[in-house]
Amino acid sequence: MLVLTRKVDEKINIGDDVILTVLEIGRTSVKLGIDAPKRVGIFREELYERIKEENLRSSQGRPADVARASRLLRKKGP
């Protein structure tokens, strides 16, 4: 892990496309601005972990769930 010290309005470049700017420093938090292309996903860690868990759960569908979904789709028809 790279650890840097920055002051308000100072920036950090990550690669060619991402710029991290220190906007505000409080007693218990730091406000950051992130300038990145739309193709770059930016998530708070706790949200990213929930997304990963949900993706894992959905990829491990039970065979009964898959069979039920298949029956429902056949009933509905085109």
N, C-alpha and C positions, 0 to 999 in steps of 0.2 A: 504494500500500500504506500502510495506517495502522499506525504503530509506537507501541506503548504500553508503559509501564513499570508493572509490578504487583508487589506483594509477596504472600507466602503468605497465603491466605484472602481475597485481594481478587478481585473478580469483574469480568467484562466482559459486558454484555448485547449480544446480536446480534439485532436486531429485537425482536419481542415474545415470542418463544418459546424462544430459545437463551441459556443462561447458561454462560459459560466461567469456571471457578474455578481459580486457581493453588493446587495442593495442596502442592507440594514443589519446592524449588529445590536442585539438586545442582551438583556442580562442572562437569559436562558436559551436563546435561539438566534439563528442567523437566517435572514431572508435572502434567498438566492434568485437570480433571474437566469433562465436558460434560453439561449437562442440556438435553435437547431432546426434542420430540415423536417418537414412533416413526416417523412419516412422513418424518422428516428423516434422510437417509443420512449417516453419519459414517464416513469411511474414512481410514486413513493414506495419504499421497500415493502411496507406492510400490505399495500394494495397489490403489488407485483407478486408477492407470495400467495395471496388469495387467488389471483388469476391462475398461477401455476397449479395450485391445488385443484381448482375447479376444472381446468383442462385435463388434468390427470384423471379425475373422477369421471369426466364425460368420455374419456377415451377407453375406460374400463367398463363399458356398459355390460350388464349381465345378459346372457343369452336370452332369458325370458323377456327382458325389456326389448331387445332387438326383434324378437319374434312378434311380440305384441304390436310394436310400431309398424312392422311389415303388414300385419293383418289389418290394422287401421288404415294404412295407405291403400291397400287393395280394395277395401270397402268403399273408400271415398272415390276412387277411380278418377279418370281424366275429365 
